[in-house]
Amino acid sequence: MPRASAGTRPLRIAVIGGDRRHGRIAWPATLDVRTYGSAGDGGAGELRRLVVSIKAGEVELVVALARWIGHSATTVLRRTCRQTGVRFLVWDRGVGSLVEKLATLAVEPPR
């Protein structure tokens, strides 16, 4: 996974699930994080928008918040990411620990 450094663009990450309050989180400045609500919050339109972004090559990593996204949406995203070569992660911990983990992507080499 590419790292953000001087002269490069930030890593483009999509976080889906939850009630869109995640858009107000102070995500690391070295990352380009876009948030998408769950179907219960944003309707199926949020999932469709994200799938279009993935297929258009606008996303490098998709993070699904496990407690906030349905099984069918997870299946659609997993399949779309596999078909397009985009990394997919189901995160089952709190959003605070996700912010900390994503912050390490700018300083740690990819695994």
Phi and psi in degrees as a GROMACS rama.xvg file:
@    title "Ramachandran Plot"
@    xaxis  label "Phi"
@    yaxis  label "Psi"
@TYPE xy
-66.9775  149.179  PRO-2
-104.966  148.627  ARG-3
-82.306  131.258  ALA-4
-148.142  178.591  SER-5
-55.3035  128.635  ALA-6
85.7145  -0.350608  GLY-7
-115.846  160.794  THR-8
-82.1651  157.401  ARG-9
-67.7552  154.809  PRO-10
-64.8195  131.115  LEU-11
-93.2266  114.153  ARG-12
-122.864  137.734  ILE-13
-111.241  129.055  ALA-14
-114.341  121.602  VAL-15
-120.009  140.467  ILE-16
119.932  159.873  GLY-17
90.8615  -165.324  GLY-18
-110.637  23.5875  ASP-19
72.0611  -0.205346  ARG-20
-65.5365  -17.9855  ARG-21
-63.3381  -20.575  HIS-22
-67.389  -18.4322  GLY-23
-95.7368  1.3111  ARG-24
-74.2414  145.984  ILE-25
-81.5243  83.2678  ALA-26
-69.6015  151.993  TRP-27
-55.8726  135.907  PRO-28
-65.1977  -19.0504  ALA-29
-80.182  -0.0377305  THR-30
-124.754  149.441  LEU-31
-105.047  95.0076  ASP-32
-103.106  126.301  VAL-33
-116.083  136.549  ARG-34
-108.757  145.996  THR-35
-131.162  132.541  TYR-36
-73.762  163.646  GLY-37
-74.7965  168.175  SER-38
-59.6651  -33.9223  ALA-39
-67.7332  -25.6728  GLY-40
-99.4435  -46.2356  ASP-41
-110.219  3.18978  GLY-42
73.8033  179.797  GLY-43
-68.3357  -15.2485  ALA-44
-61.2554  -34.5042  GLY-45
-63.706  -44.6019  GLU-46
-63.7119  -44.6859  LEU-47
-61.6451  -42.518  ARG-48
-60.4969  -42.6166  ARG-49
-66.5317  -42.8536  LEU-50
-60.1234  -41.9983  VAL-51
-62.0547  -42.9833  VAL-52
-63.1848  -40.7363  SER-53
-62.9988  -48.6195  ILE-54
-65.1378  -26.9557  LYS-55
-84.0775  -1.20254  ALA-56
77.4922  21.976  GLY-57
-89.8843  -3.63882  GLU-58
-131.39  138.62  VAL-59
-108.512  -20.8159  GLU-60
-147.585  131.273  LEU-61
-112.059  128.344  VAL-62
-115.952  119.648  VAL-63
-100.784  123.935  ALA-64
-79.709  108.53  LEU-65
-55.4113  -38.802  ALA-66
-78.6468  -7.36693  ARG-67
-123.737  14.2579  TRP-68
-140.833  141.327  ILE-69
-77.56  162.84  GLY-70
-62.2945  -40.4808  HIS-71
-66.786  -39.3345  SER-72
-65.6876  -40.1111  ALA-73
-61.8766  -41.2529  THR-74
-63.2978  -44.3215  THR-75
-61.4211  -45.5003  VAL-76
-67.3655  -42.5742  LEU-77
-59.7153  -45.227  ARG-78
-65.0425  -45.3643  ARG-79
-62.8441  -42.8809  THR-80
-64.8724  -41.5486  CYS-81
-62.8797  -41.7757  ARG-82
-67.1423  -28.8028  GLN-83
-104.938  -3.87773  THR-84
77.9872  19.5396  GLY-85
-89.9371  137.177  VAL-86
-69.9984  142.738  ARG-87
-130.774  132.881  PHE-88
-135.013  128.906  LEU-89
-95.9605  118.725  VAL-90
-102.912  119.799  TRP-91
-110.525  16.672  ASP-92
-111.789  -175.625  ARG-93
-70.3264  161.457  GLY-94
-66.7263  -33.0247  VAL-95
-59.6528  -42.026  GLY-96
-71.9247  -26.7117  SER-97
-67.31  -42.3186  LEU-98
-58.7433  -44.9935  VAL-99
-61.7189  -43.817  GLU-100
-64.802  -44.5993  LYS-101
-65.0681  -32.2421  LEU-102
-62.7869  -30.4444  ALA-103
-70.9473  -19.998  THR-104
-63.655  -24.2404  LEU-105
-82.1399  -16.2837  ALA-106
-120.435  -18.7926  VAL-107
-98.7951  144.102  GLU-108
-66.1903  153.115  PRO-109
-64.1795  151.575  PRO-110
